Structures are given as structure tokens and as C-alpha cells.
Amino acid sequence: MTGRSILVVVHTGRRAAVGAARELANRLAERGIEVLALDTEAPSLQCDGVRVIDAAAALDGVELVVALGGDGTLLRAAELARPAGTPLLGVNLGHVGFLAEVDRSDLEMTIERIMDSTYDVEERMTLDLVIIRDGQEVGRNWALNDVTVEKASRQRMLDVVVEVDGRPLSRWGGDGIVCATPTGSTAYAFSAGGPVVWPSVQAMLVVPLSAHALFARPLVISPDSCVAIELLSEPGAGVVFCDGRRTIDVAPHDRVEVRRGHAPVRLVRLRSAPFTDRLVEKFRLPVRGWRGRLEDD
């Protein structure tokens, strides 16, 4: 054995993802790398020699987490990888898969790069949030993509006041507010009309959702700012979503504070292609006719 171990996280509801995960696990095991799998997913892999762990287990000493599925699978895997600072590699077997680094067709190359440890790791900014009620903290969580404060009832608007760095900015009535990282700028914030922010830019986005106000434009603010969202609506009218996965109910007069996360998510990069190429590829942007810069004679 090499003393190396890798956790495989897979979308068990997708046959292609399970098949790719099984191939990855078998190939790594053949090369002497210990393969770990979650207790809820190991039966689907049907691989001999896989060490089964609980989702609550610490990943100290694990070299890499490989997520096979879509962006939802990678966000789930990030919840496991972030506490230990373990690098996370996404293999896309979903639809757009914007967070994933490679597709199913790149699996052979991916295995070789893992074996040779020839990959780069970049840190992605996260968000931490705290919910305060009557001066007391009642909830805490984090997000890689976005924190959204939304109305809990379709029939009602959510009435909020937004504060930036201790000063009130505006009061909005609408569907809610999205606070996003640059990584999350291509997710919910993008669908809500927010700008695409290159991952190398350190910033936080604030995007109102269907706000009934003259001033309701997306904002790009300092990554060191604190955004506070105070609820003014009727009881039971609000809910906080973290990456669309984890929810916390909020009550009238609750205060949701969002800051830069204390710990980043470390994403594995196997390719050196610029972010522009990723945008063109994932969103199938029309670039026909581009000639590029002409060289001087």
C-alpha cells in the first residue's frame, strides 16, 4: 500500500455516475490507493476492498475527495471536504456541471493524474452566516455558492432591510435576497440577473429577487464586508437556503449576517484553461467569427 487514501462520493441515482465511480475505485485500488466510500453509497458501488465510513467521519489524512455526479453532488462532497481542508475534484455526469473539473470522457486521464499527484489546487471563497434573534445567535451555517433569504410562502412577499458594513442600504419587498461568492455567480445569482464574476476576483454579490423597488440592481461589494438582512415580514414568512441544500427557518425581526467564510473550499484543477473558455464551453456561447489579436508584421 502507498499510504494514500481517496474518498469517492457518487450520485447513486445516476447509473453513469455509479459506473464511473466503480471504475475509478477499482483502478485506484489496483494501484495500491485505499478507496473510501460513504456507508449510504458503498452498496451501490459493489467494489471489493472499499473502506466504508460514516458521513460524519473526519477526513484527516485523506488526500482527495472525488465527486461523481452534477454540481449538487460536488456541493454535498464539499460539506465533507471543507472541515479538513481536503482538496475536492468534480467529475461531471450531470447536465451543465459548472463546478466540475472534468467530464466522464476524461476519466482515464483523471485516474493517471491522481496516481501521479499532478494536479493543482485552488482555494475558493466561501460564505459564513449567522442568524441572530433578540440579540442571541440561534443559527450558523456556510455556503460555497450562495446564501439566500427567501419567502416561505408563495402567496406573500418577503419584506427586508439590507445593511452593508453596519449602515442601512435599502428596504425591499419581493421574493428574497441572494448573497453569492464568485463561484456562485454562475448559479442562482446568475439566474436572478446577477453578473458573472471571475473566480480570481475576491468579492461578494448581493442580488435582489424580483424586488418591487426602483433601486434593485445587483451589487458587487468587498469580500471583507458584512451584509445583514433584517426580516420585517409576518411570522413564518422566511427561510434561509445554503447552497440550496441546507435550510433554516427565520422569523420576523431575525437578522441574517453574511460574511466571507473562515475556511475556503479547495478545488482540484487538472487543466490550465482560462475561465473564459469554461464559460464558453458550459454555456455554449457563440464565438464564431472571432479572429483574435492580429500579430504585428
N, C-alpha and C positions, 0 to 999 in steps of 0.2 A: 504493500500500500504506500501511496505517496504522502499520506497525512493530509491530503486535500479533501474538502467536502463541499458539496454544492446542493442547495435546496431547489427542487423543481416544484413550481406552482402552476397548476393547469386548470383551464376551464373544462370541467368534466362533462359539460353539456354539449361540447362540440367534438364530434368524432375525430376530425382532422387534428384538433389540438391534442387529444389523448394519444393519437397515433404518433404525432411528432414528439410528444413528451416521452413516450415509451422508447422510441428510437434514441432520443438524446440520453435517457437514463441508461439504457443498455450499452451504448457506445462509451459513455464515460466510465461505467463500471468495468468494462473490458480493459480500459486503460488505467485502472487502479485508483480511480477517484470515487470516494464514497458519495453516494447519492441519497439525499434525504427527501422525504415526501410527507405531506400532512396526513394525519390519520383519516381525514374525511376524503382524501383523494387517492391514497395508495391502492385501495382495491380496484380502482379503475385502471391504474397503470399496469397491474398484473406483471410486475417485474420482480425477479428473484434478487435477493440481496439488498433491497432498498431499506434503509433505516427509517422507520415511521416515527414522527414526532407530533406533538400537540401544537396547535397554532399559537398557544401561549408560551411556548418554549423560547428561551433566549437563543439568539443566533451567534453568540460569541464564538469565534473560531471558524465560522462558516465563511468560505471565500467569496461566494457568489450566490445570488438568488436569480433564477431564470424563470420568467413568467411567460407561459404559452397560452395565448388567447387574444383578447382585444384589450382596449385601454382599461376596461373595468377590471380585468384580471391583473393588469400591471398595478393599478391603484390598490387593489387588495394586497398584492405582494409587497407594495411599498409600506403598508402598515406593519409588516413583519420585518422588513429590511431596515427601516429608518432607526429604530431604537439602538441597534448595534452598529449603525453606520456601514452596513454591508452593501456593496455595490449591487445594482439591480439591472438585469438585462431583459428586455422585452422582445419576444418573438411573436409577430403579428399573425394571428389566424382568425381575425375578426373582419371588420369592414375597413374603415379608414386607418385605424390603429396609429394615430399620430404620435403617441408616446413610444411606440415600439421602435427598436433599432433595426431589426431585420425581419424578413418575411420567411415563410416556410421554405421557399426555394433556396434560401441562404443557410439552411440548417447544417449542411456539411462543412461549409466554411466556418460557421459559428462554433461547431464542435472543435475544429482544429485550433481556432483562436483561443478557445477556453483552455484546451490542452497545453498550448504554448504560452499561456498568460500574456498574449499580445493584444491587449485591449487598453483603451484609455477610460478614465473615469472622470466625469464632470459633476459638479455639485449644482443642484437646482434649489432655488429659494423655495421655502415653504411658508405657510401662514399659521400662527397660533391664535386661538381665540379664547376669550374668557367671557362668561355670562355673569353679570352682576345683578342681584335683586335686593333692593332695600339695603344697599351698601355691602352686601355679602356675596362672595363668589359662590355660585351654585352649579357651574358647569365649566368644563375646559376641554378643548379638543384641538385638532390641527388639520391642515389640508395641503396637498401638493398643487392641485389645480385651483380650487376656489372654495370660498365660504359664501353661502348665500343665505340671506334672511328673506323668507317668502311668506305670503299669506297662506294660512292653513285651510281657509275656506274659499272655494271658487266664487262664491256669491259676494264676498267682501273685498274691499281694497285694504291694503296694509298702509297705515299712516305712520311715517317715521320721520325723525330728525337725524340728520347725519352731521357728525362732528369730525374735524380733522385737526389733530395736534392741539386738542383742548379748546378749540373755537368752533362755534356752530357754523355750518356751511349752508344747509338748505333743508327745508321740510318738503317731503314728497309723499304723495298718495299714489299707490299703484300696486304692482304685483310683488315688488320687493327690491332688494339691492344685491348685486354680486360684487364681492371683493376677490380679485384674482391675482395670481402670480403671472409672470411672463410665460411660464409653462402652460398655465391655464388660459392664456389669452386666445388660444385656438379652440377652446372648449365652449362652455356655456356663455362666457363673456362675449365670444365671437358671435354666437347665435343671437345675442341680445344687442348687437350693433357696436360692440367694443372694438378697439384696434388690435391688430396683430403686433405683438411685441417680441423682438428677437430675444432668445433665451440669455444671451450675454448681457442684456440690459437689466440692471437692477432697479426694479420699480414695482409699485402696486397699482392695480387698476380698481376703480370704483365705477360700476356700471348700473344705473337705474334700470329697473324692469318695468316697461310700459307706464312710466311715471306721467301723471297729469300735471305738468308744470312747464313753464317757458324755459327754465334752466334745468335741463335734464340730460345733459350730454355726458358721455363717458369721460372720466378723469384719469390721468396718469400722475401719480404722486410719488414722493420719495419712499424708498423701501424702509426708511427709518421712521416714517410717520406712524401714528396711531389713528386708526379710523374707528369711531364709535357710532353705533346705530342704536338710537333710543326708540322703543315702540310706544306708540300713542293709541293703538287700536283697542278694540273690545277684547274681553277675555277669550283666550283660546285661538287668537287670530294669527299667531305667528309660529314659524318653525325654522330652525337653522339646519342647513344641509352642509356637510363637509365632504367635498368631492362627490356629492350626490349619493354617498354611501351611508354616512352616519348622520343621524338626526337627533336634534334636541328641541323639545318644545319650549317656547318662550311666552311669557305673559306680558300684559300691558305694563309699561314703565320699566321693563327689563332693559338692560344696557348690554350690548354686544360689542366687545372691544377686539379689534383685529390688528395684529402686528406681524412683523417679519418673524418667521419661526426660529426657535432657538437651535434647531438642528435641520440641516438640509437633507434632501434625498439624493443619493449618489447614483447616477445613471451611467451605465456602461456604454461606451461608444466604440464601434468597430470600424466605422467609416469616417473619413475626414471631409465628406461633402458639406458645403455650407448650408445654413438654414434655408437660404433662398431655394436651393434645389429640393429640399424637403417639402417646402410649401407648394412648389410647382408639381411635385410628384403626388402628394397626398390630396391636393385639391384639384388636380388635373387642370392647372391654369394654362390658358392659351399663350404660347410664346412663339408660335410660328411667325417667321419674318424677322426675328431677332438676328442681327448680324454681329453684334459685339463691337468692341473698340477696334477701329482700323489701325494697323501698325503703321508707324511713320516710315516713309521711304528712306 
